């Protein structure tokens, strides 16, 4: 009897006074989307997709579990963002293997893992482009001239090419994908400045930091 009562009490939805509602936006105003999946049993995931914080939970979760895990995963996303900001400027993927691993991280964080390249590598034969992608075979190439540039610039170029695996051209849908990356405009301006200076012999291949 006591066990039945406990189960009944545990199944009751908490009152508004004792449980916070599922947030509609993050602390900095980004929209929040909760996705229930029948394929998930116990695991929960959170990632950024087109500027939206997505929390994926099992379809079997109760509303109480949903509230608890959404709050928990949004806090995790916030912490990861702060940690990434503190680490900015310190990490550059030098090898092809490191570049490919970093591409997978960026795809998971900003595109929900939807951009899956078959290969990602540095090349030395791209003189007019910072990067290129071939959607038909999933390959991505980045100019090794980027290796001297700040990591947030490398990330932008890598995300730019990952986005091309999802949208081939530079149409509005393509640029909406890159809105999720907070350094897009800054990196574009940086690269335009480098191109301008290089065309006039005003810079070399030194470290841009």
C-alpha positions as CSV (number, residue, x, y, z in Angstrom):
1,X,0.0,0.0,0.0
2,X,2.8,2.4,1.0
3,X,4.6,1.5,-2.3
4,X,1.5,2.3,-4.3
5,X,1.0,5.6,-2.6
6,X,4.6,6.5,-3.3
7,X,4.3,5.7,-6.9
8,X,1.1,7.7,-7.2
9,X,2.7,10.7,-5.5
10,X,5.7,10.4,-7.8
11,X,3.6,10.4,-10.9
12,X,1.8,13.6,-9.9
13,X,2.9,16.7,-11.8
14,X,4.5,19.2,-9.5
15,X,2.7,22.5,-8.8
16,X,3.9,25.6,-10.6
17,X,5.3,26.8,-7.3
18,X,7.7,23.9,-7.0
19,X,8.9,23.4,-10.6
20,X,10.2,25.8,-13.1
21,X,8.6,25.7,-16.6
22,X,10.5,24.6,-19.6
23,X,12.3,27.7,-20.8
24,X,11.3,29.1,-24.2
25,X,14.6,30.9,-24.6
26,X,18.2,30.6,-23.2
27,X,19.6,33.1,-20.8
28,X,20.9,35.2,-23.7
29,X,17.6,35.1,-25.7
30,X,18.2,32.2,-28.1
31,X,15.2,30.0,-28.8
32,X,14.9,26.6,-27.2
33,X,13.5,23.5,-28.9
34,X,12.7,20.2,-27.1
35,X,12.8,17.1,-29.4
36,X,11.3,13.9,-28.2
37,X,12.6,10.7,-29.9
38,X,11.2,7.2,-29.6
39,X,14.7,5.9,-30.5
40,X,16.2,7.4,-27.3
41,X,15.8,5.3,-24.2
42,X,17.9,7.0,-21.5
43,X,20.3,9.4,-23.2
44,X,19.8,13.2,-23.4
45,X,21.7,15.5,-25.8
46,X,21.9,19.2,-26.3
47,X,23.4,21.1,-29.3
48,X,23.1,24.3,-31.3
49,X,21.2,24.2,-34.7
50,X,20.7,27.3,-36.8
51,X,20.9,29.5,-33.7
52,X,18.4,27.4,-31.7
53,X,19.4,25.5,-28.6
54,X,18.0,21.9,-29.2
55,X,17.6,19.5,-26.3
56,X,16.9,15.9,-27.4
57,X,15.2,13.6,-24.9
58,X,13.5,10.2,-24.9
59,X,9.9,10.2,-25.9
60,X,9.1,8.3,-22.6
61,X,10.2,11.2,-20.4
62,X,7.5,12.7,-18.1
63,X,7.0,16.5,-18.1
64,X,8.9,16.6,-14.8
65,X,11.9,14.8,-16.3
66,X,11.6,17.1,-19.4
67,X,11.8,20.2,-17.2
68,X,14.7,18.9,-15.2
69,X,16.8,17.8,-18.1
70,X,16.1,20.9,-20.3
71,X,17.3,23.2,-17.5
72,X,20.3,20.9,-16.9
73,X,21.3,20.7,-20.6
74,X,20.9,24.4,-21.2
75,X,23.2,25.1,-18.3
76,X,25.7,22.6,-19.9
77,X,25.5,24.5,-23.2
78,X,26.1,27.8,-21.4
79,X,29.1,26.4,-19.6
80,X,30.5,24.9,-22.8
81,X,30.1,28.3,-24.5
82,X,31.9,30.1,-21.7
83,X,34.7,27.5,-21.7
84,X,35.0,27.9,-25.5
85,X,35.3,31.6,-25.1
86,X,38.0,31.3,-22.5
87,X,39.9,28.9,-24.7
88,X,39.6,31.1,-27.8
89,X,42.9,31.9,-29.4
90,X,44.8,28.9,-28.0
91,X,44.0,26.0,-30.2
92,X,44.8,25.4,-33.9
93,X,44.2,22.0,-35.5
94,X,47.6,21.5,-37.2
95,X,47.2,17.9,-38.6
96,X,44.6,16.6,-41.0
97,X,43.4,14.2,-38.3
98,X,43.0,17.1,-35.8
99,X,41.2,19.2,-38.5
100,X,38.8,16.3,-39.2
101,X,38.1,15.8,-35.5
102,X,37.5,19.5,-35.0
103,X,35.1,19.6,-38.0
104,X,33.0,16.9,-36.4
105,X,32.9,18.9,-33.1
106,X,31.8,22.1,-35.0
107,X,29.2,20.1,-37.0
108,X,27.7,18.7,-33.8
109,X,27.7,22.1,-32.0
110,X,26.3,24.3,-34.7
111,X,24.6,22.0,-37.3
112,X,23.3,19.2,-35.0
113,X,25.8,16.8,-36.6
114,X,24.1,16.9,-40.0
115,X,27.2,17.9,-41.9
116,X,29.3,14.8,-42.1
117,X,32.4,15.2,-44.4
118,X,34.1,12.2,-45.9
119,X,37.5,13.9,-45.5
120,X,38.9,17.1,-44.2
121,X,42.5,18.2,-44.9
122,X,44.9,21.0,-45.3
123,X,46.1,21.8,-48.8
124,X,48.8,24.1,-50.1
125,X,47.5,24.6,-53.7
126,X,44.6,26.9,-53.0
127,X,45.8,30.4,-53.7
128,X,42.5,32.2,-54.5
129,X,40.2,30.5,-51.9
130,X,40.5,29.9,-48.2
131,X,38.6,26.7,-48.4
132,X,36.5,24.5,-50.7
133,X,34.0,21.7,-50.5
134,X,32.7,19.0,-52.9
135,X,29.2,18.1,-51.7
136,X,29.0,15.2,-54.2
137,X,31.8,13.3,-52.3
138,X,31.7,15.1,-49.0
139,X,35.3,16.3,-49.1
140,X,36.6,19.5,-47.6
141,X,39.9,21.3,-48.1
142,X,41.3,24.3,-46.2
143,X,44.2,26.4,-47.4
144,X,47.2,25.9,-45.1
145,X,47.6,29.7,-45.1
146,X,44.8,29.7,-42.5
147,X,47.1,27.9,-40.0
148,X,48.7,31.2,-39.0
149,X,45.3,32.9,-38.3
150,X,43.2,33.0,-35.1
151,X,41.3,29.8,-34.3
152,X,37.9,31.6,-34.6
153,X,38.8,32.4,-38.2
154,X,39.7,28.8,-39.0
155,X,36.4,27.7,-37.3
156,X,34.5,30.1,-39.6
157,X,36.1,28.8,-42.8
158,X,35.6,25.2,-41.6
159,X,31.9,25.9,-40.8
160,X,31.5,27.6,-44.1
161,X,32.6,24.5,-46.0
162,X,30.6,22.2,-43.7
163,X,27.5,24.3,-44.5
164,X,28.2,23.7,-48.2
165,X,27.6,20.0,-47.6
166,X,24.1,20.9,-46.6
167,X,23.4,23.8,-49.0
168,X,25.5,24.0,-52.2
169,X,25.1,27.7,-53.0
170,X,25.4,31.0,-51.1
171,X,21.6,31.5,-50.9
172,X,19.7,32.8,-47.8
173,X,19.4,29.2,-46.4
174,X,23.2,28.9,-46.5
175,X,23.8,32.1,-44.6
176,X,21.1,31.2,-42.0
177,X,23.1,28.1,-41.2
178,X,26.1,30.3,-40.4
179,X,24.1,32.7,-38.2
180,X,24.5,30.1,-35.4
181,X,28.3,30.9,-35.3
182,X,28.8,34.1,-33.3
183,X,32.1,35.1,-35.1
184,X,30.8,34.9,-38.6
185,X,30.8,38.6,-39.4
186,X,34.0,39.2,-37.5
187,X,35.8,36.4,-39.4
188,X,34.5,37.5,-42.8
189,X,35.8,41.0,-42.1
190,X,39.1,39.6,-41.0
191,X,39.6,37.6,-44.1
192,X,38.5,40.5,-46.3
193,X,41.1,42.6,-44.6
194,X,43.8,39.9,-45.1
195,X,42.9,39.6,-48.8
196,X,43.0,43.3,-49.3
197,X,46.4,43.7,-47.6
198,X,47.9,40.7,-49.4
199,X,46.8,42.0,-52.8
200,X,48.8,45.1,-52.1
201,X,51.9,43.4,-50.6
202,X,51.1,44.7,-47.1
203,X,51.3,41.5,-45.2
204,X,53.3,38.2,-45.1
205,X,52.6,34.7,-43.8
206,X,53.4,35.5,-40.2
207,X,51.2,34.8,-37.1
208,X,48.1,37.0,-37.3
209,X,47.6,36.9,-33.5
